[in-house]
Amino acid sequence: MTVRKSLAVLAAVFGLNLAVTGAVFAEPSHEAQAAYERGVAAQQAGDMESAVTEWKEAAEGGHTGAAWILANLYDKGVGGVQQSDAKAYEFLLRAARGGQPAAAVRLGEVYLQGNENIGLKQNYEQALKSFEAASLAQRGDAQYYVSIMHRNGWGTPVDRTESLRWLLLSANKRYAPAFAELGRVHMEGDGVVKSRIDGWGYLLLANRFGDAGQRAAADELMEKYEGWMKPGEKEKAQEMANTWIASHGGA
């Protein structure tokens, strides 16, 4: 079973997000790969204790997929392991350094917030580095975070132009939070020419492409700006959204 397939199976079993989109895993040693495969076999046989033991050996030998699995297991406290922020961070760091972009995004979020439980202070510079590393894999969430870092001057000087560039790159991946932020900045004229039509159109796109939580966030912004819209502008905004979809590969 390949790393991608085994991660998909584990994600289904434990309800984890083990995305490998854009991943460029570092080549593990033969011993690490063998340990990883023994771990997968043990997991399939229902022996999670042995699986975790094998994956730890694999991760310590440079197997990025094993490190990513363990980071998620310890983060959620599933798969027979006790929840541990320290262990989750340890294996998250291994996975990110091994070329797993989703791990780099998660690591960036950890640095962005800090974690008092493990004595990790908020570190904007490290957060930005992690997001930038993940953005090389063309991940919309990573590009969104890079945009936010530039807009707020976190770990880098404030640069609204650079922020907008990254935000548009993220939106082109149909990442709903990027559409929502584009909606906000256009509605408020925050670093761009104010445009209620464009702003509302981007919020429609956020609602169109978001998950339940992201749609709720877009709905909150639409409720906030509802009274700003003039007659006929919502219809024009819908046309703008439809045009965007048509010019970016359709629905």
C-alpha positions as CSV (number, residue, x, y, z in Angstrom):
1,M,0.0,0.0,0.0
2,T,1.3,3.4,-0.9
3,V,1.8,6.2,1.6
4,R,-1.1,8.1,0.0
5,K,-3.5,5.1,0.1
6,S,-2.6,4.2,3.7
7,L,-3.1,7.8,4.8
8,A,-6.5,7.8,3.2
9,V,-7.4,4.6,5.0
10,L,-6.3,6.0,8.4
11,A,-8.1,9.3,7.8
12,A,-11.3,7.3,7.3
13,V,-10.7,5.1,10.4
14,F,-9.9,7.9,12.8
15,G,-11.7,10.8,11.3
16,L,-8.4,12.7,10.7
17,N,-7.3,15.2,8.1
18,L,-4.3,13.5,6.6
19,A,-4.2,15.4,3.3
20,V,-1.2,14.8,1.1
21,T,-2.0,17.2,-1.7
22,G,1.1,18.7,-3.1
23,A,3.3,16.6,-0.8
24,V,6.9,16.0,-1.9
25,F,8.1,13.5,0.7
26,A,11.8,13.2,1.5
27,E,13.1,9.8,0.5
28,P,13.1,7.6,3.7
29,S,15.8,5.0,4.3
30,H,15.0,1.4,3.4
31,E,14.7,0.5,7.1
32,A,12.3,3.4,7.7
33,Q,10.1,2.4,4.8
34,A,10.0,-1.2,6.1
35,A,9.0,0.0,9.5
36,Y,6.3,2.2,8.0
37,E,4.9,-0.8,6.1
38,R,5.0,-3.0,9.2
39,G,3.0,-0.3,10.9
40,V,0.4,-0.2,8.2
41,A,0.1,-4.0,8.4
42,A,-0.3,-3.9,12.1
43,Q,-3.0,-1.2,11.9
44,Q,-4.9,-3.3,9.4
45,A,-4.7,-6.2,11.7
46,G,-6.1,-4.1,14.5
47,D,-2.9,-3.9,16.5
48,M,-2.5,-0.2,17.0
49,E,0.1,-0.5,19.7
50,S,2.5,-2.2,17.4
51,A,1.5,0.1,14.5
52,V,2.4,3.2,16.6
53,T,5.7,1.6,17.7
54,E,6.6,0.8,14.0
55,W,5.6,4.3,12.9
56,K,7.8,5.9,15.6
57,E,10.8,3.9,14.3
58,A,9.9,4.9,10.7
59,A,9.5,8.6,11.6
60,E,12.8,8.6,13.5
61,G,14.4,7.2,10.3
62,G,13.1,10.0,8.2
63,H,9.7,8.7,7.0
64,T,7.6,11.8,6.5
65,G,4.3,9.9,6.1
66,A,4.8,8.1,9.4
67,A,5.6,11.4,11.2
68,W,2.5,13.0,9.7
69,I,0.3,10.1,10.9
70,L,1.7,10.3,14.4
71,A,1.3,14.1,14.6
72,N,-2.4,13.7,13.9
73,L,-2.8,10.7,16.3
74,Y,-1.2,12.6,19.2
75,D,-3.0,15.8,18.3
76,K,-6.4,14.1,18.6
77,G,-5.5,11.5,21.1
78,V,-6.8,8.6,18.9
79,G,-5.4,5.3,17.7
80,G,-4.6,4.1,21.2
81,V,-2.3,7.0,22.1
82,Q,-2.8,9.6,24.8
83,Q,-3.3,13.2,23.5
84,S,-0.1,15.1,23.7
85,D,0.6,18.5,22.4
86,A,4.4,17.9,22.9
87,K,4.4,14.7,20.9
88,A,2.1,16.2,18.2
89,Y,4.5,19.1,17.8
90,E,7.5,16.8,17.7
91,F,6.2,14.7,14.9
92,L,4.6,17.7,13.1
93,L,8.0,19.3,13.0
94,R,9.4,16.1,11.4
95,A,6.6,15.9,8.9
96,A,7.0,19.6,7.9
97,R,10.7,19.3,7.5
98,G,10.3,16.2,5.5
99,G,8.2,18.0,2.8
100,Q,4.6,17.6,3.9
101,P,2.9,20.9,3.0
102,A,-0.2,20.3,5.1
103,A,2.1,19.7,8.1
104,A,3.9,23.0,7.3
105,V,0.5,24.8,7.4
106,R,-0.4,23.2,10.7
107,L,3.0,24.0,12.1
108,G,2.6,27.6,11.0
109,E,-0.7,27.8,12.8
110,V,1.0,26.5,16.0
111,Y,3.7,29.2,15.7
112,L,1.0,31.8,14.9
113,Q,-0.9,31.0,18.1
114,G,1.8,29.7,20.4
115,N,1.2,26.8,22.8
116,E,1.5,27.4,26.5
117,N,1.1,23.7,27.2
118,I,4.5,23.0,25.7
119,G,6.2,26.3,26.5
120,L,6.1,27.4,22.8
121,K,5.8,31.2,22.5
122,Q,4.0,32.9,19.6
123,N,6.5,33.3,16.8
124,Y,5.4,35.2,13.7
125,E,8.7,34.8,11.9
126,Q,8.6,31.0,12.1
127,A,4.9,31.0,11.3
128,L,5.6,33.0,8.1
129,K,8.5,30.7,7.1
130,S,6.2,27.6,7.5
131,F,3.4,29.2,5.5
132,E,5.8,30.2,2.8
133,A,7.2,26.7,2.6
134,A,3.8,25.2,2.3
135,S,2.8,27.8,-0.4
136,L,5.5,26.3,-2.7
137,A,3.1,23.4,-3.0
138,Q,0.4,25.8,-4.3
139,R,-1.8,25.3,-1.3
140,G,-4.6,27.8,-1.1
141,D,-4.6,27.8,2.7
142,A,-0.9,28.5,2.9
143,Q,-1.2,31.3,0.4
144,Y,-4.0,32.8,2.4
145,Y,-2.0,32.8,5.6
146,V,1.0,34.4,3.8
147,S,-1.4,37.1,2.7
148,I,-2.7,37.7,6.2
149,M,0.9,37.9,7.6
150,H,1.8,40.6,5.1
151,R,-1.5,42.5,5.7
152,N,-1.0,42.6,9.4
153,G,2.8,42.9,9.5
154,W,3.3,39.7,11.3
155,G,6.9,38.5,10.8
156,T,7.3,40.9,7.9
157,P,6.7,44.6,7.3
158,V,3.1,45.6,6.4
159,D,2.7,45.3,2.6
160,R,-0.9,45.5,1.3
161,T,0.1,45.0,-2.3
162,E,1.9,41.8,-1.5
163,S,-0.9,40.7,0.7
164,L,-3.4,41.2,-2.1
165,R,-1.2,39.3,-4.5
166,W,-1.2,36.3,-2.2
167,L,-4.9,36.6,-1.5
168,L,-5.7,36.4,-5.2
169,L,-3.4,33.4,-5.6
170,S,-5.3,31.7,-2.8
171,A,-8.7,32.6,-4.2
172,N,-7.7,31.1,-7.5
173,K,-7.5,27.8,-5.6
174,R,-11.1,28.4,-4.6
175,Y,-10.1,28.8,-1.0
176,A,-13.2,30.3,0.6
177,P,-11.5,32.3,3.4
178,A,-9.5,34.1,0.7
179,F,-12.8,35.0,-1.1
180,A,-14.2,36.2,2.2
181,E,-11.2,38.4,2.9
182,L,-11.3,39.8,-0.7
183,G,-15.0,40.6,0.0
184,R,-14.1,42.5,3.1
185,V,-11.3,44.5,1.7
186,H,-13.3,45.5,-1.3
187,M,-16.4,46.4,0.7
188,E,-14.3,48.5,3.1
189,G,-11.7,49.8,0.6
190,D,-9.0,48.4,2.7
191,G,-5.9,48.7,0.5
192,V,-8.0,48.5,-2.7
193,V,-10.5,50.8,-4.5
194,K,-13.8,50.4,-2.6
195,S,-16.3,48.4,-4.7
196,R,-19.5,47.0,-3.2
197,I,-20.2,45.0,-6.3
198,D,-16.8,43.3,-6.2
199,G,-17.0,42.9,-2.5
200,W,-20.4,41.2,-2.5
201,G,-19.4,39.1,-5.5
202,Y,-16.4,37.7,-3.6
203,L,-18.6,37.0,-0.6
204,L,-20.9,35.0,-2.9
205,L,-17.9,33.0,-4.1
206,A,-16.9,32.4,-0.5
207,N,-20.3,31.0,0.2
208,R,-20.3,29.0,-3.0
209,F,-16.9,27.2,-2.4
210,G,-16.7,27.1,1.4
211,D,-17.5,24.3,3.8
212,A,-20.2,24.8,6.5
213,G,-18.0,26.8,8.8
214,Q,-16.6,29.0,6.0
215,R,-20.1,29.6,4.6
216,A,-21.2,30.7,8.0
217,A,-18.3,33.2,8.2
218,A,-19.2,34.5,4.8
219,D,-22.9,34.8,5.8
220,E,-21.8,36.9,8.8
221,L,-20.0,39.3,6.6
222,M,-23.0,39.5,4.2
223,E,-25.2,40.3,7.1
224,K,-22.8,43.0,8.2
225,Y,-22.7,44.6,4.7
226,E,-26.3,44.0,3.7
227,G,-27.3,47.6,4.4
228,W,-24.5,48.9,2.3
229,M,-25.8,47.6,-0.9
230,K,-27.8,49.8,-3.3
231,P,-30.6,48.7,-5.7
232,G,-29.3,46.5,-8.5
233,E,-25.8,46.0,-7.0
234,K,-26.5,42.5,-5.8
235,E,-27.5,41.4,-9.3
236,K,-24.3,42.9,-10.7
237,A,-22.3,41.1,-8.0
238,Q,-23.9,37.8,-8.9
239,E,-22.9,38.5,-12.5
240,M,-19.4,39.2,-11.4
241,A,-19.3,35.9,-9.4
242,N,-20.7,33.9,-12.3
243,T,-18.1,35.5,-14.6
244,W,-15.3,34.5,-12.2
245,I,-16.5,30.9,-12.1
246,A,-16.8,30.7,-15.9
247,S,-13.3,32.1,-16.4
248,H,-11.8,29.7,-13.8
249,G,-12.9,26.3,-15.1
250,G,-16.6,26.4,-14.4
251,A,-18.5,25.2,-11.3
